[in-house]
Amino acid sequence: MIDKEGKSFEYEVTVPGKYRLQADVRVPGEMTVSGESFTNNMAPWILSNPIEVVAAAAL
């Protein structure tokens, strides 16, 4: 898992596998539960379906 703040996100895939993105947005006055801890002002915004990356075919 990678945790990053900002307006854009790039990730270079180096191994085959399933990947998905979850983005949270700050919401004044909101409190959400993440695992066993509380996170202030963050709420789920984007929960993508996974994509599967496979190894390149040999030529």
N, C-alpha and C positions, 0 to 999 in steps of 0.2 A: 504494500500500500504506500502511496505517495501522498503527502499532505502539502498543498501549496496554496498561497493566496495570490490573487491577481485577476486580471481581466482576460487572460488567455492561458492556455496550457498546451504544451507539446511534450510528447513522449516517444522516444525511439524504441520500437519493439526489437528485441534482440533474440528472443526465443519464442517458438510456437506456444500457443496457449489461448485461453479465453480472457478477454479484457473488457472492462466496462468502466464508465465514468459516473461518479456521483459528485454533484456540485451543490453546495449549500449557499444560502444568501443570508445576509444580516437583516434581521427584522426587529425594529425597536420594540421592547417590551415583551418579546417572546423568550421562552425558556424551553429547551428540548433536552431529552435524555439520550445520551450516546453511551452505550454500554452501561457502566455503573456510575458514570459521572454526568453532571449537568453542564450544559454549554449555554451560556447566555447569548441571546440575540442571534442565534443561528437556526435556520429552518431548511429542510431539504427543498431543493429547487429543481434539479435535474437528476433523474435516476435512469440511466440509459440501459437498454438491453445489451447483453454481452455480444461482442464480436469474436469470432474464432480465427486466429492467425495460424496458418499451416506452413510447414517448411516448403521452400521453393522446390519445384520439380527439377530433377537433373536433366540437363540438355544433352 
